[in-house]
Structures are given as structure tokens and as C-alpha cells.
Amino acid sequence: MLEEALALWREGRYFEVHEVLEAAWLRAEGEEKRFLQGLILLAAALHQRSLGKSGQRNLKKAEARLKGLPNPYGGVDWQALLAEARRRLGA
């Protein structure tokens, strides 16, 4: 699931990233749930940007969820994804 989400991310298919992660997020608990929600929010922010919106609100929510988690988490360098999202959103 994470590998599929990251492949979609690299293709710029942020809406699909959200879709792939959502089912796992609904089942997850604790730190894992926070991590998945952070990734979903990052993808949502970038998807909003592709629609001409700012995405800043979801970016801030994602930062709050991811802050304090180990990096990498589950083999995902979330800090790199966050940095990419900040750059793309002009934050």
C-alpha cells in the first residue's frame, strides 16, 4: 500500500494517493494512524493546488500530524515529502 501510494505520488496523482491510503488509515491506530493521516493531508494539499487552490490549510494539518514522528517512518522519508509539498505550495 505504501509503495503504491509513493509510486502515485511520484506521478503527481495526489487524489489517488489519498484513495490508496484511506482504507489503511481507517483501520490504523495510534502513531500509524497519525502518519497515514499526515500523508493523506499532504496529498490533499497538493491535489488542491492542482485545482488552483492554495492547499495551505491541509499542509498545516499535515505538519501537525507528522511532527514528532520518527523519520523515516514505515520506510517512508516523510520529511522529504513534506519538504516537496512545501516547495510546491510555496510555503
TIRO-2110 file (N, C-alpha, C; in Angstrom, 1 decimal):
// TIRO-2110
0.8, -1.2, 0.0, N, 1, A
0.0, 0.0, 0.0, CA, 1, A
0.9, 1.3, 0.0, C, 1, A
1.9, 1.3, 0.9, N, 2, A
2.8, 2.5, 0.9, CA, 2, A
3.6, 2.6, -0.4, C, 2, A
4.0, 1.5, -1.0, N, 3, A
4.8, 1.5, -2.2, CA, 3, A
3.9, 2.0, -3.4, C, 3, A
2.6, 1.6, -3.4, N, 4, A
1.7, 2.1, -4.4, CA, 4, A
1.4, 3.6, -4.3, C, 4, A
1.3, 4.0, -3.0, N, 5, A
1.0, 5.4, -2.8, CA, 5, A
2.2, 6.3, -3.2, C, 5, A
3.4, 5.8, -2.9, N, 6, A
4.6, 6.6, -3.3, CA, 6, A
4.8, 6.6, -4.8, C, 6, A
4.4, 5.5, -5.5, N, 7, A
4.5, 5.5, -6.9, CA, 7, A
3.5, 6.5, -7.5, C, 7, A
2.4, 6.6, -7.0, N, 8, A
1.4, 7.5, -7.4, CA, 8, A
1.8, 9.0, -7.1, C, 8, A
2.4, 9.1, -6.0, N, 9, A
3.0, 10.5, -5.6, CA, 9, A
4.0, 10.9, -6.6, C, 9, A
4.9, 10.0, -7.0, N, 10, A
5.9, 10.4, -8.0, CA, 10, A
5.3, 10.8, -9.3, C, 10, A
4.2, 10.2, -9.6, N, 11, A
3.5, 10.5, -10.9, CA, 11, A
2.6, 11.8, -10.8, C, 11, A
2.6, 12.3, -9.6, N, 12, A
1.7, 13.5, -9.4, CA, 12, A
0.2, 13.2, -9.3, C, 12, A
-0.1, 12.0, -9.0, N, 13, A
-1.5, 11.6, -8.9, CA, 13, A
-2.0, 11.6, -7.4, C, 13, A
-2.1, 12.8, -6.9, N, 14, A
-2.3, 13.0, -5.4, CA, 14, A
-3.7, 12.6, -5.0, C, 14, A
-4.7, 12.8, -5.8, N, 15, A
-6.0, 12.3, -5.4, CA, 15, A
-6.0, 10.8, -5.2, C, 15, A
-5.3, 10.1, -6.1, N, 16, A
-5.2, 8.6, -6.0, CA, 16, A
-4.4, 8.2, -4.8, C, 16, A
-3.4, 9.0, -4.4, N, 17, A
-2.6, 8.7, -3.2, CA, 17, A
-3.5, 8.7, -2.0, C, 17, A
-4.4, 9.6, -1.9, N, 18, A
-5.4, 9.7, -0.8, CA, 18, A
-6.3, 8.5, -0.8, C, 18, A
-6.7, 8.1, -2.0, N, 19, A
-7.6, 6.9, -2.1, CA, 19, A
-6.9, 5.6, -1.6, C, 19, A
-5.7, 5.5, -2.0, N, 20, A
-4.9, 4.2, -1.7, CA, 20, A
-4.7, 4.2, -0.2, C, 20, A
-4.4, 5.3, 0.5, N, 21, A
-4.1, 5.3, 1.9, CA, 21, A
-5.3, 5.3, 2.8, C, 21, A
-6.4, 5.8, 2.3, N, 22, A
-7.6, 6.0, 3.2, CA, 22, A
-8.1, 4.7, 3.9, C, 22, A
-8.1, 3.6, 3.1, N, 23, A
-8.6, 2.3, 3.8, CA, 23, A
-7.7, 1.9, 4.9, C, 23, A
-6.4, 2.0, 4.7, N, 24, A
-5.4, 1.7, 5.7, CA, 24, A
-5.5, 2.6, 6.9, C, 24, A
-5.7, 3.9, 6.6, N, 25, A
-5.9, 4.9, 7.7, CA, 25, A
-7.1, 4.6, 8.6, C, 25, A
-8.2, 4.2, 8.0, N, 26, A
-9.4, 3.8, 8.7, CA, 26, A
-9.1, 2.7, 9.7, C, 26, A
-8.3, 1.7, 9.3, N, 27, A
-8.0, 0.6, 10.2, CA, 27, A
-6.9, 0.8, 11.2, C, 27, A
-6.0, 1.8, 10.9, N, 28, A
-4.8, 2.0, 11.7, CA, 28, A
-5.2, 2.6, 13.1, C, 28, A
-4.2, 2.5, 14.0, N, 29, A
-4.4, 3.1, 15.3, CA, 29, A
-3.1, 3.8, 15.7, C, 29, A
-3.2, 4.7, 16.6, N, 30, A
-2.1, 5.4, 17.3, CA, 30, A
-1.2, 6.1, 16.3, C, 30, A
0.1, 5.9, 16.4, N, 31, A
1.1, 6.6, 15.6, CA, 31, A
1.0, 6.3, 14.2, C, 31, A
0.6, 5.1, 13.8, N, 32, A
0.5, 4.7, 12.4, CA, 32, A
-0.7, 5.5, 11.8, C, 32, A
-1.8, 5.6, 12.5, N, 33, A
-2.9, 6.4, 12.0, CA, 33, A
-2.5, 7.9, 11.8, C, 33, A
-1.8, 8.4, 12.7, N, 34, A
-1.3, 9.8, 12.6, CA, 34, A
-0.4, 10.0, 11.4, C, 34, A
0.5, 9.0, 11.2, N, 35, A
1.4, 9.0, 10.0, CA, 35, A
0.6, 9.0, 8.7, C, 35, A
-0.3, 8.1, 8.6, N, 36, A
-1.1, 7.9, 7.4, CA, 36, A
-2.0, 9.2, 7.1, C, 36, A
-2.6, 9.7, 8.2, N, 37, A
-3.4, 10.9, 8.0, CA, 37, A
-2.5, 12.1, 7.6, C, 37, A
-1.3, 12.2, 8.1, N, 38, A
-0.4, 13.2, 7.6, CA, 38, A
-0.1, 13.1, 6.1, C, 38, A
0.2, 11.9, 5.6, N, 39, A
0.4, 11.7, 4.2, CA, 39, A
-0.8, 12.0, 3.4, C, 39, A
-2.0, 11.6, 3.9, N, 40, A
-3.2, 11.9, 3.2, CA, 40, A
-3.4, 13.4, 3.1, C, 40, A
-3.2, 14.1, 4.1, N, 41, A
-3.3, 15.6, 4.1, CA, 41, A
-2.3, 16.2, 3.2, C, 41, A
-1.1, 15.7, 3.1, N, 42, A
-0.1, 16.3, 2.2, CA, 42, A
-0.6, 16.1, 0.8, C, 42, A
-1.1, 14.9, 0.5, N, 43, A
-1.6, 14.6, -0.9, CA, 43, A
-2.8, 15.5, -1.2, C, 43, A
-3.7, 15.7, -0.2, N, 44, A
-4.8, 16.5, -0.4, CA, 44, A
-4.4, 18.0, -0.7, C, 44, A
-3.4, 18.4, 0.0, N, 45, A
-2.9, 19.8, -0.2, CA, 45, A
-2.4, 20.0, -1.6, C, 45, A
-1.7, 19.0, -2.1, N, 46, A
-1.1, 19.1, -3.5, CA, 46, A
-2.2, 18.9, -4.5, C, 46, A
-3.2, 18.1, -4.2, N, 47, A
-4.3, 17.9, -5.1, CA, 47, A
-5.1, 19.3, -5.2, C, 47, A
-5.3, 19.9, -4.1, N, 48, A
-6.0, 21.2, -4.1, CA, 48, A
-5.2, 22.2, -4.9, C, 48, A
-3.9, 22.2, -4.8, N, 49, A
-3.1, 23.1, -5.6, CA, 49, A
-3.3, 22.9, -7.1, C, 49, A
-3.4, 21.6, -7.5, N, 50, A
-3.6, 21.3, -8.9, CA, 50, A
-5.0, 21.8, -9.4, C, 50, A
-5.9, 22.1, -8.4, N, 51, A
-7.2, 22.7, -8.8, CA, 51, A
-7.2, 24.2, -8.7, C, 51, A
-6.0, 24.8, -8.4, N, 52, A
-5.9, 26.2, -8.3, CA, 52, A
-6.2, 26.8, -6.9, C, 52, A
-6.3, 25.9, -6.0, N, 53, A
-6.5, 26.4, -4.6, CA, 53, A
-5.1, 26.4, -3.9, C, 53, A
-5.0, 27.0, -2.7, N, 54, A
-3.7, 27.2, -2.0, CA, 54, A
-3.2, 25.9, -1.4, C, 54, A
-4.1, 25.1, -0.8, N, 55, A
-3.6, 23.8, -0.1, CA, 55, A
-3.0, 24.1, 1.2, C, 55, A
-2.9, 25.3, 1.6, N, 56, A
-2.1, 25.7, 2.8, CA, 56, A
-2.8, 25.1, 4.1, C, 56, A
-4.1, 25.1, 4.2, N, 57, A
-4.8, 24.6, 5.4, CA, 57, A
-4.4, 23.1, 5.6, C, 57, A
-4.5, 22.3, 4.5, N, 58, A
-4.2, 20.9, 4.7, CA, 58, A
-2.7, 20.7, 4.9, C, 58, A
-1.8, 21.5, 4.4, N, 59, A
-0.4, 21.5, 4.6, CA, 59, A
-0.1, 21.6, 6.1, C, 59, A
-0.8, 22.6, 6.7, N, 60, A
-0.6, 22.9, 8.2, CA, 60, A
-1.1, 21.7, 9.0, C, 60, A
-2.2, 21.2, 8.6, N, 61, A
-2.7, 20.0, 9.3, CA, 61, A
-1.8, 18.8, 9.2, C, 61, A
-1.2, 18.6, 8.0, N, 62, A
-0.3, 17.5, 7.8, CA, 62, A
1.0, 17.7, 8.6, C, 62, A
1.5, 18.9, 8.7, N, 63, A
2.7, 19.2, 9.5, CA, 63, A
2.4, 18.8, 11.0, C, 63, A
1.2, 19.2, 11.5, N, 64, A
0.9, 18.9, 12.9, CA, 64, A
0.8, 17.4, 13.1, C, 64, A
0.3, 16.6, 12.2, N, 65, A
0.2, 15.2, 12.4, CA, 65, A
1.5, 14.5, 12.3, C, 65, A
2.4, 15.0, 11.4, N, 66, A
3.7, 14.3, 11.2, CA, 66, A
4.8, 14.7, 12.2, C, 66, A
4.6, 15.9, 12.8, N, 67, A
5.6, 16.4, 13.7, CA, 67, A
5.8, 15.5, 14.9, C, 67, A
7.1, 15.2, 15.1, N, 68, A
7.4, 14.3, 16.3, CA, 68, A
7.5, 12.8, 15.9, C, 68, A
7.1, 12.4, 14.7, N, 69, A
7.2, 11.0, 14.3, CA, 69, A
8.6, 10.8, 13.9, C, 69, A
9.1, 9.5, 14.1, N, 70, A
10.4, 9.2, 13.6, CA, 70, A
10.5, 9.3, 12.0, C, 70, A
11.6, 9.6, 11.5, N, 71, A
11.8, 9.7, 10.1, CA, 71, A
13.1, 8.9, 9.7, C, 71, A
13.0, 7.9, 8.8, N, 72, A
11.8, 7.5, 8.1, CA, 72, A
10.8, 6.8, 9.0, C, 72, A
9.5, 6.7, 8.6, N, 73, A
8.5, 6.0, 9.3, CA, 73, A
7.9, 5.0, 8.3, C, 73, A
8.0, 3.7, 8.7, N, 74, A
7.5, 2.7, 7.8, CA, 74, A
8.2, 2.6, 6.5, C, 74, A
9.5, 3.1, 6.5, N, 75, A
10.3, 3.1, 5.3, CA, 75, A
10.1, 4.3, 4.4, C, 75, A
9.2, 5.2, 4.9, N, 76, A
8.9, 6.4, 4.1, CA, 76, A
9.6, 7.6, 4.7, C, 76, A
10.4, 8.3, 3.8, N, 77, A
11.0, 9.6, 4.3, CA, 77, A
10.0, 10.7, 4.2, C, 77, A
9.2, 10.8, 5.2, N, 78, A
8.1, 11.8, 5.2, CA, 78, A
8.6, 13.2, 5.2, C, 78, A
9.8, 13.4, 5.8, N, 79, A
10.3, 14.8, 5.8, CA, 79, A
10.6, 15.3, 4.4, C, 79, A
11.1, 14.4, 3.5, N, 80, A
11.3, 14.7, 2.1, CA, 80, A
10.0, 15.0, 1.4, C, 80, A
8.9, 14.3, 1.7, N, 81, A
7.6, 14.5, 1.1, CA, 81, A
7.1, 15.9, 1.6, C, 81, A
7.3, 16.1, 2.9, N, 82, A
6.8, 17.4, 3.4, CA, 82, A
7.6, 18.6, 2.8, C, 82, A
8.9, 18.4, 2.6, N, 83, A
9.7, 19.5, 2.0, CA, 83, A
9.2, 19.7, 0.6, C, 83, A
8.9, 18.6, -0.1, N, 84, A
8.5, 18.7, -1.5, CA, 84, A
7.1, 19.5, -1.6, C, 84, A
6.2, 19.1, -0.7, N, 85, A
4.9, 19.8, -0.6, CA, 85, A
5.0, 21.2, -0.3, C, 85, A
5.9, 21.6, 0.7, N, 86, A
6.1, 23.0, 1.0, CA, 86, A
6.6, 23.7, -0.2, C, 86, A
7.5, 23.1, -0.9, N, 87, A
8.1, 23.8, -2.1, CA, 87, A
7.0, 24.0, -3.2, C, 87, A
6.3, 23.0, -3.4, N, 88, A
5.3, 23.1, -4.5, CA, 88, A
4.1, 24.0, -4.1, C, 88, A
3.9, 24.2, -2.8, N, 89, A
2.8, 25.1, -2.4, CA, 89, A
3.3, 26.5, -2.1, C, 89, A
4.6, 26.7, -2.2, N, 90, A
5.2, 28.0, -2.0, CA, 90, A
5.2, 28.4, -0.5, C, 90, A
5.3, 27.4, 0.4, N, 91, A
5.2, 27.6, 1.8, CA, 91, A
6.6, 27.8, 2.4, C, 91, A
END
